[in-house]
Amino acid sequence: MMGRLLGPLEVEGPGGRAALGGAKQRAVLAQLLLRPGHAVAVERLIAVVWGDDPGDGARHTLQVYVSNLRRALGAVAPHRTALVERAGDGYRCGLDDTEVDATLAEALALQGRGLLGRGDAAAARGALDACLALWRGPALADFPDEHWARAEARRLEELRLAALEDRIDADLALGAHGGVVAEAEALVNEHPLRERLRGQLMLALYRSGRQGDALAAYRGGRAVLRDELGLEPGPGLRALERRILAQDPSLDAPAGPSPATAATGPGQGPVLTWAGPDGQERALTLEGGGGRVCIGRLRGSDVLLDWDESVSRAHAEIVRFAGGWHVVDDGMSSNGTWVNGDRVPARRLLADGDAIRVGGTVLTFRHPAEPAGPPATRLV
C-alpha cells in the first residue's frame, strides 16, 4: 500500500486507488500521511482544515471525515486494519514510513547521502534515483493556497533538490560528467542562487573539455549573486574557479570505474548491492542462486536472501528467464516491489544500474555485461 504526497494526493492499495472525497477530507488525510504512525491531535486537524473560525460542528464533521477515510482506505486494502485509528485525543494513520512516499523519500535520501560519503557512488546513485522517482509533481499539489501545505511543500522541495545535488555528485564520481552538463545547466537556470549546483555544472563542463564555459558559468553566478543579494560567491565556488584556472589535476574525472562497478565488469556475473542497517555494503552474486533468488525485507532495513515468511515483510524474486534477469513480484506484499520508482505488476526485465526497492531497502542490479538502458516499459 502506498500513500502519495509528492504530487496529487493519492492512496493506492491492492484494490486500486482510494476515493478520498472533498478538499477538507483530503486535507485531514494529508495531515495524517505527513506523520505516519504518529498521532495528530484533533485540535491541530481542526485548525488546519477550518482555520481560525471552525464553528461548533467542526469536531463532529472531523469524525465524519475520519469514518469516510476508513471506509475508502479499507475498500482498497481489505486485509489491513487500523489504517485510520483513534490515538489519544487525535488520530493516527496506520501506514508505516515505507508506505508513504514523503517519508520513504527522506529515508532514501539519507541512505544515498551516507553511501556517497562512504565512497560508494554506484549504490548511492541507485538509492537517490529511487528517491527522486517518487516525485510525480510539486509536493502537496492539491493544497497550493493552504498555509500549512506551503511550509511542508518547501521542506519537501528542499529535500528533492538536495537529493538531486547528491545524485549529480554520484554521477560525477562515476565519471558521467558528459550526461550531467545539460541537466545541470537547466537546474542552474531554474535555481541560479544554489552555489552547489553551479559548482557541479562548472566541474562537469571542465571535465568535458570546456574550461572557458566553466569559467563563464562562474562569472554568471557571481553576477547574479551581486545583483540580487549584493554578495560574492562563497569560498567553495571561489576555490573551484581558482582550481579550474590552474588546471588542477585533482579536478580530472576518475581514471577508472568505481569499486562497485569494477566488481562486476564485462563478462562477470550480475550482482545485487545494497546498504545494510549498519551502513556497510552488502552484495549477492546472482549466479550463486541457481537462476532464482528470493528476497524480502528484515527489520532494520536489511534484506533476507532466502525464503522465510516469518521475518520477511515484502517478497520478490530475481529470476533468470529467456536469457535475461527479471524481478518478479509474487503478490504476497501490500507494499509491492518497485524498480526505478515504478511498481512491478508481475515481471520486469532488469538492466545494469536499475534500483529495486523491497520495503525500505534499495538494491542496485549490477551487470555491465548486459546492455544498459532504461527498460521502464519492458514488461513480459
N, C-alpha and C positions, 0 to 999 in steps of 0.2 A: 504494500500500500504506500502511496506517496502523496503528501500534501505539498502544493507548489505555491510559493510566494514570489519567486523570481520571474515575474511576468504576470499575466492574469491569474487570479486566484482559482486554484483547481484542487480537487482531491480525487485521486483515481485509485480504485481497488480492483480486485479480481473480477468484479461485476461491472466494471466500466467506470465512467466519470459521474461523480455525485452531482445531483441538482441542489445547488446551495442557496437558492432563494434570492431575496432582495438585498439592497445595498446595506442596510443596517444589520441584517442577519449575517451577511458575508463579513462585515467588519468584526462582529463577535468572533467568528471563526478565525479570521486573520490574527486577532489578538492571541487566541489560544495556540495557533500554529507558530507564532513567534517565540513561544516559550513551551515547547513540547515537554510533557511530563511534569510541568510545574503549574501550581495553582495560580490563577489570575483572579484577583478579588472582584466581587460583584460591583463594588463602588468604582473600581477602575473601568470595568467594562461599560458601566452606565455613563461615566464621564467621557469615555472615548466615543461612544456611539451617539449619545444625545447632547453632549456638551454641557454648558453651564446651567441649562434650564431643562432638565429631563422630564419634569412633570410627575404627577402622582402615580401614573401607571407604568413607569419605566421598569420597575423591578418585575412586575408581572409579565410585561412584554418580553423582557430578557428570558424569563423562564420558558415562554413560548418558543422563542428563537432557539434556545438550547434543545428543547424537545424536538423541534423540527430538524435540527442538525443531527441529533442522534439517529433519527429515522433515515435521513438522507445518507449518512455515512454507513449506517448498518445495512442499507439496501445494496451497497456495492461491496461490502465486506461482511457478509452474514456470519462468518466464523469468528469475527473479532468482537470482544466485549469491551465495555468502558472506553469507547472512542471519545465520548464527551461525558465526563462524570463530575459529580459534586465533590468538592475538596475543601473542607472548612467553610469559610464564608466566600467561596468562589467556585470556579470551575476549572477543570484540567482536561487537556487533550491527551488521549491515551497513545498517540503515536510516539515513537522514540526518535532520538536525534538523527538516525539514519533514514527516517521516513518523512522528513521534511527537508525540502531542497535547501532552504536557507541555512539550517544548522549543519546539514551534510556538507554544504559548500565551505563553511567555516572549518570543519574538520579536515577536509581535503586540502584546503589552502594551507593550513598549519602543517599537515603531513608533507606537502610539497616543499614548503619552505625549509622544513627540517632536513629533508633529503638533499635539497640543494646546498644547505650549509655543510652537510657531510660529504659533499663532492660527488653525489650520485645523480648527475644531471638527467640521465635517461629515465630513472624511476621517478624523479621529481617531475619531469615533463608529463609522464603518464598521469600522476595524481592531479597536476594542475590543469591538464586538458579535461579530465573528468570533472573537476571543479567548475571550469568555465563553461562546459557544455550544459550545465544545469540552468543557465540563464536563457529564458525564452523572450526576453524583453525587459523593460525597466521593472525593478522590484516594486511590488505592491501597486501594479499598474491600474488596478480597479479604484484606487483612492488618491488620485492626483491632487485633490484640493483639501485633503484632511491633514490637519497639523501633525497629529501623531504619526501618520504614514510618511510625511516628508522627512522627519528625523530618521526613521528606520530606513527609508529608501536611500538617504545619503550615506548612512553607515554601510549598507549592503553594496552600494555603488563603489565606495572606497575599498571594500573587501575585494570586489571584482577587479578594480584597477590594480591593486597591489598584487593579486594573483596573476594578472596578466603581465605585470612587470617581472614577477618571478619566473613565469614561463618563458619570457623573452630572454632572461638571463640563462635559463636552462638551454634554450636554443643556441645562444652564443657560446656557451660552454661546450656544446656538442659540435661546434663548427658550422652551424647552419645560418651564418650571417647573411648569406645571399637571400634567403627567404624572409629575413627579418626586415630588410630595408623598407619595402613597400608598406608593410603593416605598421612599422614604427613611424614612418612619415605621416601616415593617416592619423595615427594616435597623437603625434605631436601637434598636428594641425587642430585636432579636437581639444587637446589639453596642453596648451602652449606653456603653461607655468609649471608643469611637472618636470623637474630637472632630471629625475632618474630616467624618464622616457627619452628625454633629449640626449642624455649621455649614451643610452643604448643605441639610439639612431646614429650618433657620431661614431661609435665603435663599429657598428655594422657597416657604415659607409667606408670607414678607414680600412677595415679588413677586406672590403670589396674593391680595393684599389682606387677609392675616390676620396683622397686626402683633402682636396680642395672643397668638395661638397661637405665633408665632415666639419671643416673649419667654418664654412658658411652656415651650417646648422647651429654652431656655437654662437656666431655673430647674431643670427636671427633671434636666438633665445635671449642673448644679452640685451638686444634692443627691446624685446617685449617686456622683460623684467624692469628695465629702466623706465619705459613709457607708462606701464600700468601700475608699478609698485614703487618706482624710484629706488630700486635695489640693483646690486651687482649679482651675477651668478654666484652660487655657493662654492665653497672651497673644492668640493669634489669635481664639479664641472670645470672649474678653472684649472685644476690639476690635470684633468683629461686633455684639455686643449694644449697645455704645455707638452704633455707626453706625445700627442699627435704631431706637434711641430718638431719635436726631437726625434720622431720616428722610433719611439721606444720599442725595443724588441718584445717586451713583455705584453704589448698590445696585440701581437700577432695571434692568428687563430690557432687553436690546438693542433699539435702536429699529428695526432692520431686519434682513433676512436676512444671513447671513454671506456673504463674497465668493464662496465655492464655490456657495452656493445662488443668489445673485444672478446668477451667470453662466449659469444655466440656468433662468431664470424662466419663468412661464407663456407658452406659445406658442413657446418656443425649443426647439431640438432636444436630444436626450439626449446626455450626455457620460459618459465614464468618467474618474475621477480616482484617482490613486494616488501614493504617495511613492516616488521613485527612490532608488537606493543613496546618492546624495549628500544625501538629506534634502529635496530640492526637489520640489514638487508637479508631477506630470505631468498632462496632460489630453488626451483624444482625443474629438473630436466625431464621434459615430457616423454622422451623416448623410453625413459625408465618405467613409464606407466603402462607399457604394452599397448599404446594407442588409445588408452582411455584412463582419465584421471577424474575422480570425483572430488569436489571441493565444497567446503562450507565454512561459515564464519564461527569462530570461537569467541568467548568473552575476551575483552581486552583488544579486540580488533585484530587478532591473529586469524589465520585460516587453518582449516583442517584438510589434510591431503589424503583423506581416506573417508569411507562412509561410516558415520557414527551419528545416527539421528538423535541420540540423547544429548549431544552437546552442540550440534550444528543448528543454526537458526536460518541459514539460507543455503540452498542447494543448487549446484550447477555441475556440469561436466565439460571437460575439454576432451574431444574425441578426434581421432584421425578418420577422415571419410573422403572417399573419392580423390585421394591424393593431397588433400589439404587438411588443415586443423580447424576445427569448428568449436564454438562454445554453444552448449545446449542447455536451455532452461528446462528443468524437469517438472516445473509446475508445482513443486512442493512448498515454495516460499511465497508469502504475500508480498515480500519486497521485490521479488524478481531478480533477474540478472541484467546488468546494463553494460553496454560496450560503447565507449566514446559518447556517453550521455544518452544513448537510445536503448530502450528496453528491448531485450531479445524475446521475440514472440515464440520461437521454437528453436531454430538452429541458425547460426550465423558464421560465415567464413571469416577467419582471422587473418590479419596482415601484420607485418612487423610494426611494433610500436602501439598496437591497439591497447587501450586501457579498459580492463574488465573490472567492474565493481561487483563485489559479493558482500552484501551487508555494508559495513563501513570501511572495508578494505579495498584498495585498488591494486590489482595485479596487472603488470605490464607483460604482454606477449612479445617475446624477442625471437625473431627468426629472420635475420637478414638474408639468408639463402633464398627465402621466398620473395616474390615481387612485392615491394612496398606500395602502399596506396590506400586511399580511404574506401573500404568496401561497405560503406554505410547502407547501400541498397542491395547488397548481395545476400539474398535470403534463399535458402534451399529447403 
